[in-house]
Amino acid sequence: MAEKRRVMAAALEPSQDLTDLRSFVQAVLIPRAAQNDRDARFDHDTTRQLWERGLLNVLVPKEFGGTECSVSDLVWIARELGYGSAGVAATFIGNLLGFSAMILYANSPLREKLSRQNLNGFQLWSFAMTEKGCGSDLEKTATTARRVPGGYEITGEKNFITNATHATQLSVFAAVVNENGEPEGITCFYIPGDSPGLRRGDAVDKMGWRESNTGHLHFDRVFVPEYHRLGDLGAGLKVLTHCLNRSKTLLGAVSVGVSTRALDMVVERLLQTNRYGRALTDQSAIRHLLARLHTEVEAAWLLALRAAAVWDSGDFAVKEASMAKLFGGNTASKVTSQAVELFGARGFINEYEVSRLMRDAKAIEIVEGPSLVQELLIAKKVIPEKKASKKIYQLDEADARRIDVKKKVA
């Protein structure tokens, strides 16, 4: 417990100077955001600048020359990116998700090879889990990995995947089937982006996060060697849970960035607006509203810091990550909706950034499990097991072990 308190205390202040990142956000992300949103444009130059600044390599271990950032470091980065562009923040988190599956579960030679490759040249990762027919239910994965001599052949389709069109590296989930057609469990694999049989569908036209790329991936007997398997056979659920809890924490931080940007714009706008002979910021109702909204944003930030500290202490942070995403996403939607209203007619016009912030905030409530799913995950942790549903989206590591034991006994 003492160690967890020390980690939490360290998380209350950034562990590195964020001045340069904030300058990048002000000079590059914010000026480009409006036009990129209108055009639904994935900005290759911005993404390359993320790599040049080391932001796409934040998980590369120090032994290979990387920074190996803690989650307590990453939440600060995610918040700053979210302030400038939630779409760019989504690109950052999508890359981190795909890379984290590899860095956490690849064998040592593959781990070192891909880490050094990431440092030596531009790479963009993608995390291919979602399918149209299963949503958040990994057990319904239809993409198969059929055993063949030397490895597996992957066939199927992944949908609504961040960075899908441009990813050079992929972490892909598939249901393994042996030579006799018998299932061997959901498993994660590393697949290079130029693999024969891999085809990319059109980008999806989204309501929000329009600066990020979302698309479909088609696999037609894509060969994957045995040593590209990430984790044990059938351990896909464990890999998924481990990776998502880190990224959900970061989404909580992104929501704080989006909310803060909206509040900054609102205050600036209200200070310049006079009604009945005085600035709107002098109106009692407005002052109380802004006080409440700022308090909720601060609470969302503390939840993200808490989840990061728990993750860094070695825990999967299932409850804490879900709380950070749930409260952060709901807060961002509330704050940006109020911001649109406070902007009046201008808030309803796409010319003004505040409308984009509201659309971007909605995405945070949906991706990586919508709010109702996060509530179920939290309930599973706070209600005694005998009173909770056994069928709740993700299981934690202990659940996975129990299921495995039951199968062996059966």
Secondary structure, 3 states (H helix, E strand, C coil): CHHHHHHHHHHCCCCCCCHHHHHHHHHHHHHHHHHHHHHCCCCHHHHHHHHHCCCCCCCCCHHHCCCCCCHHHHHHHHHHHHHHCHHHHHHHHHHHHHHHHHHHHCCHHHHHHHHHHHHHCCCCEEEECCCCCCCCCHHHCCCEEEEECCEEEEEEEEEEEECCCCCCEEEEEEEEECCCCCEEEEEEEEEECCCCCEEEEEECCCCCCCCCCEEEEEEEEEEEEHHHEECCCCCHHHHHHHHHHHHHHHHHHHHHHHHHHHHHHHHHHHHCCEECCEEHHHCHHHHHHHHHHHHHHHHHHHHHHHHHHHHHCCCCCHHHHHHHHHHHHHHHHHHHHHHHHHCHHHHHCCCCHHHHHHHHHHHHHHCCCCHHHHHHHHHHHHCCHHHCCCCCCCCCHHHHHHHHHHHHHC
